Amino acid sequence: MNKKLFNTFLIKYAEIGIKGNNRYLFEDALVSHIAAAMKTLPGHYNVRKTPGRIYLECENSKDGGVYDYDKVVNALTHIFGIVHICPVVVTEDEGQEKLREKVVDYWRSMYGDDYSCTFKVFCRRGRKNYPLNSMEVDADLGEAMLDAFPNLKVDVRTPDKFVNVEIRDHIYIYTENIDGPGGMPVGTGGKGMLLLSGGIDSPVAGYMVSKRGVSIDAVYFNAPPYTSERAKQKVIDLARIISAYTGPINLHIINFTDIQLAIYEKCPHDELTIIMRRFMMRIAEHLAYENSCHGLITGESLGQVASQTFSSLVSTNEVCTLPVLRPLIAFDKQDIVEISEKIGTYETSILPYEDCCTIFVAKHPVTNPSVHVIRKHETNLDDVIEGLLAKAYETDEVIHIG
């Protein structure tokens, strides 16, 4: 593939296209995210929206910034809402005979004269005053390709390559479709507060919800001196990795040690994890309300551990008034691991620095808790918990990431 041919990318979306009268809001959000991503790269960029299409035009900037094809593609593959990234050659309409020459020249520059494969020409004629219809353009350009390259064969059902020609304000020629992450543009689906730990699951949960257009803030529960600064840094690193997809994240660090010690001292040990999770949810919801979030996000997967059985989830949900989104609820662990490897969080997640969820864990946790029993045992904390919660809120350290 000859990357030097290209200084324009056709950006394709899917689900946005069925949004009816609100479609422009999603398109404008996607355009905004693309423009913001390009500001971090050397070169000069113009994002242009036309009916049903978004184009990114790239060139070297006057201050010496050199447009880099690979950096642009990498940035685009991290923007939710993009389904395909197509590097295109842009040409003027100079008649069908010239178009035949340009398509042949394009193929030769991309693959050479001896490239062997099957192909199909696929024309989209957005400008209906073009003298040939789409099928006529397909046949004519296919004939030109066969005449120029004897190793090619036509396959209209399952070709190895599509030669795409779009006749619009200009004529766009392309064969490559680079996969984007899909989903919806971040910010078009509201805002959520992610309970982020140092494990494998919660960073993936943040990624999955952001893929549906939700912007996120996050909260991490720190337990010094039982957890180290390396555990805290691990979570900061995870937030930084997923922020490449989710956009900027405000990460709240809450000191949870005193609450955990009080639970350990005053509550049944087989209920430690459930009661601890209930107070984490209370604190996360408090932060969510303060930061205009519409709900909470967790990395829980049904039945994965004792605190994630159906009964346990009912017990933790009971303390929340905001909705709790659990995008991994029906995922196997291997499913989650595969996504974490794809998005780059796995190697950081498995670093051996324990967080507060693993330090204070019951030897034999209850797997079928009763909400009524849990609520009753929480009253053991009545004389101290309000002060401990107020103290925890005062420790809130906000780190701006991305």
C-alpha positions as CSV (number, residue, x, y, z in Angstrom):
1,M,0.0,0.0,0.0
2,N,1.4,3.4,-1.0
3,K,0.5,5.7,1.9
4,K,2.0,8.7,0.1
5,L,-0.9,8.8,-2.3
6,F,-3.3,10.0,0.4
7,N,-4.0,13.3,2.1
8,T,-7.7,12.8,2.6
9,F,-9.7,10.3,4.6
10,L,-13.4,9.4,4.2
11,I,-14.8,8.8,7.6
12,K,-17.7,6.3,7.7
13,Y,-20.3,5.9,10.4
14,A,-23.2,3.5,10.8
15,E,-25.6,3.9,13.7
16,I,-25.5,7.7,13.5
17,G,-27.1,7.4,10.0
18,I,-30.4,6.2,11.4
19,K,-30.9,9.0,14.0
20,G,-33.5,10.9,12.0
21,N,-34.0,14.6,12.8
22,N,-31.3,14.4,15.5
23,R,-28.7,13.0,13.2
24,Y,-26.8,16.3,12.8
25,L,-26.2,16.4,16.6
26,F,-24.3,13.1,16.4
27,E,-22.5,14.1,13.2
28,D,-21.4,17.4,14.7
29,A,-20.1,15.6,17.8
30,L,-18.1,13.2,15.7
31,V,-16.7,16.1,13.7
32,S,-15.7,17.9,16.9
33,H,-13.9,14.8,18.3
34,I,-12.0,14.3,15.1
35,A,-10.9,17.9,15.0
36,A,-9.9,17.7,18.7
37,A,-7.8,14.6,18.1
38,M,-6.0,16.2,15.1
39,K,-5.0,19.2,17.2
40,T,-2.5,16.9,19.0
41,L,-0.7,16.0,15.8
42,P,1.7,17.8,13.6
43,G,0.3,19.1,10.4
44,H,-2.8,21.1,9.3
45,Y,-6.2,19.4,9.2
46,N,-9.7,20.3,8.0
47,V,-12.7,18.2,8.9
48,R,-15.5,18.7,6.4
49,K,-19.1,17.4,6.7
50,T,-21.3,16.8,3.6
51,P,-24.6,14.9,3.5
52,G,-23.9,11.4,4.7
53,R,-20.1,11.8,4.6
54,I,-17.3,13.2,6.7
55,Y,-13.9,14.0,5.2
56,L,-10.6,14.7,7.0
57,E,-8.2,16.6,4.8
58,C,-4.5,16.6,5.8
59,E,-1.5,18.6,4.8
60,N,1.8,19.9,6.1
61,S,1.5,23.1,8.2
62,K,3.4,26.3,7.5
63,D,5.2,26.0,10.8
64,G,7.0,22.9,9.7
65,G,4.6,20.3,11.1
66,V,4.6,17.2,8.9
67,Y,1.4,15.3,8.4
68,D,2.0,11.6,9.4
69,Y,-0.4,9.0,7.8
70,D,0.1,6.4,10.6
71,K,-0.4,8.9,13.4
72,V,-3.6,10.1,11.9
73,V,-5.0,6.6,11.4
74,N,-4.0,5.6,14.9
75,A,-5.9,8.7,16.3
76,L,-9.0,7.9,14.3
77,T,-9.1,4.3,15.4
78,H,-9.6,5.6,19.0
79,I,-12.6,7.8,18.2
80,F,-16.0,6.2,19.0
81,G,-18.6,6.7,16.2
82,I,-16.1,5.8,13.4
83,V,-16.8,2.5,11.7
84,H,-14.4,2.7,8.8
85,I,-11.5,5.0,7.8
86,C,-10.9,5.1,4.1
87,P,-7.8,6.7,2.6
88,V,-9.1,8.3,-0.6
89,V,-7.6,9.8,-3.7
90,V,-9.5,13.0,-4.6
91,T,-9.8,14.1,-8.2
92,E,-11.8,16.5,-10.3
93,D,-14.5,15.4,-12.8
94,E,-12.7,15.5,-16.2
95,G,-15.0,13.0,-18.0
96,Q,-15.3,9.3,-18.0
97,E,-12.2,8.6,-20.2
98,K,-10.0,10.5,-17.7
99,L,-11.7,8.7,-14.8
100,R,-10.7,5.3,-16.4
101,E,-7.0,6.5,-16.5
102,K,-7.1,7.7,-12.9
103,V,-8.5,4.5,-11.6
104,V,-5.9,2.5,-13.4
105,D,-3.2,4.8,-12.2
106,Y,-4.5,4.5,-8.6
107,W,-4.4,0.7,-8.7
108,R,-0.9,0.7,-10.2
109,S,0.4,3.1,-7.5
110,M,-1.2,1.0,-4.8
111,Y,-0.5,-2.6,-5.8
112,G,1.7,-2.6,-9.0
113,D,1.1,-4.3,-12.3
114,D,1.6,-7.9,-11.2
115,Y,-0.8,-7.9,-8.2
116,S,-3.2,-10.9,-8.5
117,C,-6.6,-10.9,-6.9
118,T,-10.3,-10.7,-7.7
119,F,-12.1,-7.3,-7.7
120,K,-15.3,-5.5,-8.1
121,V,-15.9,-1.9,-9.0
122,F,-18.6,-0.3,-6.9
123,C,-19.7,3.2,-7.8
124,R,-21.9,5.6,-5.7
125,R,-23.3,8.4,-7.8
126,G,-24.2,11.1,-5.4
127,R,-24.4,13.6,-8.2
128,K,-27.2,12.5,-10.5
129,N,-26.2,14.7,-13.5
130,Y,-23.2,12.5,-14.2
131,P,-23.7,11.2,-17.8
132,L,-23.4,7.5,-16.8
133,N,-25.4,5.7,-14.2
134,S,-23.7,3.7,-11.4
135,M,-23.9,0.3,-13.2
136,E,-22.5,1.8,-16.4
137,V,-19.6,3.3,-14.5
138,D,-19.0,0.0,-12.8
139,A,-18.8,-1.9,-16.1
140,D,-16.7,0.7,-17.9
141,L,-14.1,1.0,-15.1
142,G,-14.0,-2.8,-14.7
143,E,-13.2,-3.1,-18.4
144,A,-10.4,-0.6,-18.0
145,M,-9.0,-2.5,-15.1
146,L,-9.1,-5.9,-16.9
147,D,-7.4,-4.3,-20.0
148,A,-4.6,-2.8,-17.9
149,F,-3.9,-5.7,-15.4
150,P,-4.0,-9.3,-16.8
151,N,-3.7,-10.9,-13.3
152,L,-7.0,-9.5,-12.2
153,K,-10.4,-11.3,-12.3
154,V,-13.9,-10.0,-11.6
155,D,-15.9,-11.5,-8.8
156,V,-19.1,-9.6,-8.1
157,R,-20.1,-11.7,-5.0
158,T,-17.0,-12.1,-2.8
159,P,-14.2,-10.0,-4.3
160,D,-10.8,-9.7,-2.6
161,K,-10.9,-6.0,-3.3
162,F,-13.6,-3.4,-3.9
163,V,-12.6,-0.5,-6.2
164,N,-14.8,2.2,-4.7
165,V,-15.6,5.3,-6.8
166,E,-17.8,8.0,-5.3
167,I,-19.0,10.7,-7.6
168,R,-20.0,13.7,-5.5
169,D,-18.6,17.3,-5.4
170,H,-15.3,15.7,-6.3
171,I,-14.6,12.1,-7.3
172,Y,-13.2,9.9,-4.6
173,I,-11.3,6.6,-5.3
174,Y,-10.4,4.1,-2.6
175,T,-9.9,0.4,-1.9
176,E,-8.9,0.3,1.7
177,N,-11.3,0.2,4.7
178,I,-9.5,0.5,8.0
179,D,-11.7,-0.6,10.9
180,G,-12.7,2.1,13.5
181,P,-14.0,1.3,17.0
182,G,-17.7,1.8,16.1
183,G,-20.2,2.9,18.7
184,M,-21.4,6.5,19.3
185,P,-19.5,9.7,19.7
186,V,-18.6,10.3,23.4
187,G,-20.8,12.8,25.1
188,T,-24.0,12.1,23.1
189,G,-25.2,9.5,25.6
190,G,-24.8,11.5,28.9
191,K,-22.2,11.1,31.6
192,G,-21.4,8.4,34.2
193,M,-19.3,7.8,37.2
194,L,-17.0,4.7,36.8
195,L,-15.9,2.8,39.9
196,L,-12.4,2.2,38.8
197,S,-10.2,-0.4,40.5
198,G,-6.8,-1.7,39.5
199,G,-8.3,-4.9,38.1
200,I,-9.1,-6.1,34.6
201,D,-12.8,-5.5,34.6
202,S,-13.5,-1.9,35.5
203,P,-11.3,-0.3,32.8
204,V,-13.1,-2.5,30.2
205,A,-16.5,-1.4,31.6
206,G,-15.5,2.2,31.2
207,Y,-14.5,1.6,27.6
208,M,-17.7,-0.3,26.8
209,V,-20.0,2.4,28.2
210,S,-18.1,5.2,26.5
211,K,-18.5,3.3,23.2
212,R,-22.2,3.9,23.6
213,G,-21.6,7.7,23.8
214,V,-21.2,8.1,27.6
215,S,-18.5,10.5,28.8
216,I,-17.0,9.3,32.1
217,D,-15.5,10.5,35.4
218,A,-14.1,7.9,37.7
219,V,-13.5,7.2,41.4
220,Y,-10.8,5.0,43.0
221,F,-11.0,3.9,46.6
222,N,-7.5,4.1,48.2
223,A,-6.6,2.4,51.4
224,P,-3.3,3.6,52.8
225,P,-1.2,2.3,54.4
226,Y,-2.6,-1.1,53.4
227,T,-2.3,-0.2,49.7
228,S,0.8,1.3,48.2
229,E,1.4,4.4,46.0
230,R,2.2,2.0,43.2
231,A,-1.4,0.7,43.4
232,K,-2.7,4.2,43.1
233,Q,-0.4,4.9,40.2
234,K,-1.6,1.8,38.5
235,V,-5.1,3.1,38.5
236,I,-4.0,6.5,37.2
237,D,-2.2,4.7,34.4
238,L,-5.3,2.7,33.6
239,A,-7.4,5.9,33.4
240,R,-4.8,7.4,31.1
241,I,-5.0,4.4,28.7
242,I,-8.8,4.4,28.5
243,S,-8.9,8.2,28.1
244,A,-7.5,7.7,24.6
245,Y,-11.0,6.3,23.8
246,T,-13.2,8.0,26.4
247,G,-11.8,11.5,26.3
248,P,-10.7,13.5,29.4
249,I,-11.5,11.8,32.7
250,N,-11.6,13.5,36.2
251,L,-10.3,10.7,38.5
252,H,-11.4,11.1,42.1
253,I,-9.1,9.4,44.7
254,I,-11.0,8.7,47.9
255,N,-9.3,7.5,51.1
256,F,-11.4,4.6,52.2
257,T,-9.3,3.1,55.0
258,D,-11.2,4.3,58.1
259,I,-14.5,3.1,56.7
260,Q,-13.1,-0.3,55.9
261,L,-11.5,-0.6,59.4
262,A,-14.9,0.3,61.0
263,I,-16.7,-2.3,58.9
264,Y,-14.1,-4.9,59.8
265,E,-14.4,-4.0,63.5
266,K,-18.2,-3.7,63.8
267,C,-19.8,-6.0,61.1
268,P,-19.9,-9.8,60.5
269,H,-16.8,-10.8,58.6
270,D,-18.7,-12.9,56.0
271,E,-20.5,-9.7,55.0
272,L,-17.4,-7.4,54.8
273,T,-17.3,-7.3,51.0
274,I,-21.0,-6.6,50.5
275,I,-21.1,-3.8,53.2
276,M,-17.9,-2.3,51.8
277,R,-19.4,-2.3,48.3
278,R,-22.6,-0.6,49.6
279,F,-20.5,2.3,51.0
280,M,-18.5,2.5,47.9
281,M,-21.7,2.9,45.9
282,R,-23.0,5.5,48.3
283,I,-19.8,7.5,47.9
284,A,-19.7,7.1,44.1
285,E,-23.3,8.3,43.9
286,H,-22.5,11.3,46.0
287,L,-19.7,12.2,43.6
288,A,-22.0,11.5,40.7
289,Y,-24.6,14.0,41.9
290,E,-21.9,16.6,42.5
291,N,-20.5,16.2,39.0
292,S,-23.7,16.0,37.0
293,C,-23.5,12.3,36.2
294,H,-26.6,10.4,35.2
295,G,-25.6,7.0,36.7
296,L,-22.8,4.7,38.0
297,I,-20.7,2.3,36.0
298,T,-19.1,-0.9,37.4
299,G,-17.1,-3.8,36.0
300,E,-19.3,-6.4,37.7
301,S,-20.0,-9.7,35.9
302,L,-22.7,-12.0,37.1
303,G,-21.4,-14.8,39.3
304,Q,-17.7,-14.0,38.8
305,V,-17.0,-13.6,42.5
306,A,-19.1,-13.8,45.7
307,S,-19.9,-10.1,45.7
308,Q,-21.3,-10.4,42.1
309,T,-24.0,-13.0,42.6
310,F,-27.6,-12.0,41.8
311,S,-28.4,-11.6,45.6
312,S,-25.2,-9.6,46.1
313,L,-26.0,-7.2,43.3
314,V,-29.5,-6.7,44.7
315,S,-27.9,-5.8,48.0
316,T,-25.5,-3.2,46.6
317,N,-28.1,-1.7,44.2
318,E,-30.4,-1.1,47.2
319,V,-28.4,1.9,48.4
320,C,-28.5,3.7,45.0
321,T,-31.1,6.0,43.5
322,L,-29.2,6.5,40.2
323,P,-29.1,3.7,37.7
324,V,-26.1,1.4,37.8
325,L,-24.7,0.4,34.4
326,R,-22.9,-3.0,34.3
327,P,-21.8,-3.5,30.7
328,L,-19.9,-6.7,31.5
329,I,-22.8,-8.4,33.4
330,A,-23.1,-11.4,31.0
331,F,-19.4,-11.6,29.9
332,D,-17.1,-14.5,30.5
333,K,-13.8,-13.6,32.0
334,Q,-12.0,-14.5,28.8
335,D,-14.3,-12.1,26.9
336,I,-13.2,-9.4,29.2
337,V,-9.5,-10.3,29.0
338,E,-9.7,-10.2,25.2
339,I,-11.1,-6.7,25.2
340,S,-8.6,-5.5,27.8
341,E,-5.8,-6.8,25.5
342,K,-7.3,-5.0,22.5
343,I,-7.5,-1.6,24.3
344,G,-4.1,-1.9,26.0
345,T,-5.1,-2.1,29.7
346,Y,-4.4,-5.8,30.3
347,E,-0.7,-5.6,31.0
348,T,-1.2,-2.8,33.5
349,S,-4.2,-4.4,35.2
350,I,-2.2,-7.6,36.0
351,L,0.6,-5.7,37.8
352,P,0.8,-7.2,41.3
353,Y,-0.2,-4.1,43.3
354,E,-3.3,-4.9,45.5
355,D,-6.1,-2.4,46.0
356,C,-8.6,-2.0,48.8
357,C,-11.0,-4.6,47.4
358,T,-8.4,-7.4,47.7
359,I,-6.8,-6.3,51.1
360,F,-10.0,-6.4,53.1
361,V,-11.6,-9.6,51.8
362,A,-13.5,-12.2,53.9
363,K,-12.2,-15.7,54.0
364,H,-15.7,-17.1,53.5
365,P,-17.9,-14.4,52.0
366,V,-21.6,-14.7,52.0
367,T,-22.9,-15.5,48.5
368,N,-26.7,-15.2,49.1
369,P,-27.0,-12.1,51.3
370,S,-30.4,-10.9,52.5
371,V,-30.9,-7.1,52.1
372,H,-32.8,-7.0,55.4
373,V,-29.9,-8.7,57.3
374,I,-27.3,-6.5,55.6
375,R,-29.2,-3.4,56.4
376,K,-29.6,-4.5,60.1
377,H,-25.9,-5.2,60.5
378,E,-25.0,-1.8,59.0
379,T,-26.7,-0.2,61.9
380,N,-23.6,-1.3,63.9
381,L,-21.9,1.6,62.2
382,D,-24.5,4.3,63.1
383,D,-22.5,6.0,65.8
384,V,-19.4,6.6,63.5
385,I,-20.4,6.3,59.8
386,E,-21.6,9.9,59.2
387,G,-18.3,11.3,60.4
388,L,-16.3,8.8,58.5
389,L,-18.2,9.5,55.3
390,A,-17.7,13.3,55.7
391,K,-14.0,12.7,56.3
392,A,-13.8,10.5,53.2
393,Y,-15.4,13.2,51.1
394,E,-12.7,15.7,52.4
395,T,-9.9,13.4,51.1
396,D,-11.2,13.6,47.5
397,E,-8.2,14.2,45.3
398,V,-9.1,15.0,41.7
399,I,-6.6,14.1,39.0
400,H,-7.4,15.5,35.5
401,I,-6.4,12.9,32.9
402,G,-6.4,13.2,29.1
